[in-house]
Amino acid sequence: LTSVPTMVVSGQDREFDESGAHRILVPTNGRRSASAAAEAAFALAQDGHASVIVANVVPEEHTMYSETRGTEVEERRRLAGQQAVDEVVTLGREWGVRVDGYLLGGESISDSLRAFAEEQQASMILLGTDVRAGSLRLALGRRVEELIEDAPCPVVVVNAPDVPVGRE
């Protein structure tokens, strides 16, 4: 694709109130691309007119072959999710930004984030992904595409896999 950071913005037919305080939701999974998205959110929020909400969704899996609820697997996922949230919240505080972190549960990551964005009255979802080359169109991944499709607010997708994490 491209060696420079790219951005995909989806927000058609959605209102964006430019007058009030904004709440930027940043989903995190602990990957470099999620940290790059968080830093973009922190840069937007530095003027004090926005706060950042960091969230990780721990998926609840229910199949006929496995049940993760209450198991050691679920506990490891919750600990990893909380660690990812805590790291981004700490980074946001270093930037001097108002930031809160949440660990969510749900059967669908995209549905959980969509509902949480609505509940928190997020004015934007800013997420990072590792864009993968597709056939004739950009392939962002099923979860990202589901979130873009039905989000209650504009979604900004940042692809920055080669950008080092940290303030300059």
Secondary structure, 3 states (H helix, E strand, C coil): CCCCCEEEEECCCCCCCCCCCEEEEEECCCCHHHHHHHHHHHHHHCCCCEEEEEEEEEECCECCCCECCCCHHHHHHHHHHHHHHHHHHHHHHHCCCCEEEEEEEECCHHHHHHHHHHHCCCCEEEEECCCECCCCCCECCHHHHHHHHHCCCCEEEEECCCCCCCCC
